[in-house]
Amino acid sequence: MEIVQNSERILMEIVQNFEEILNKRYMQGRKRNRKLDFDYSSEAIYFVTICTQNRVHYFGKVESGKMNLSNFGKVAYEKCIWLENQYPYVEIHNFIIMPNHIHILFEINKINKEVKRKSISSLIGAYKTLVSKEIHLLGNIDFSWQRSFHDHIVRTENRYENIYNYITNNPENWKKDKFYENN
């Protein structure tokens, strides 16, 4: 047991040293998006926001407090469902496709020890890649995502309820949303 703990500690030190080297070389001037000491493939509930490049309205329109998906919005919607079906350890609690961004509240569960779980960066990367490819195949070669995404680790029941309700009510509050741009 002690050997395993020492191995894990050494591995974490190696990863941190590697991240420091990468940050010095490639990330100068860029803000760190993720917590250094957190395993983003671990069991937790995550709230993720993904925006389109330049916040262009690709996914549809909000009309009378309801989100009406475009064909591209339907692709984004279907791929959220795909994410949960593709990865058995992912459980989507709530999501909304908005005109220029997507909110997803999901959980990474422990199903069994033999299944290697992807990090949220890998999961969101797979999602963004699939949506982009399908939208490009539908004829919009200009579609792209904003680099990276925003994430929040949900740690309390109160925070969970607030985020869940925020997602559910996002179309009704669209004109007050920080991502609202009338284009």
Salt bridges, closest charged atoms under 4 A:
GLU13 OE2 - ARG9 NH1 2.90
GLU43 OE2 - ARG117 NH1 3.94
GLU107 OE1 - HIS93 NE2 2.79
GLU134 OE1 - LYS79 NZ 3.15
ASP151 OD2 - ARG34 NH1 2.44
GLU181 OE2 - ARG55 NH1 3.95
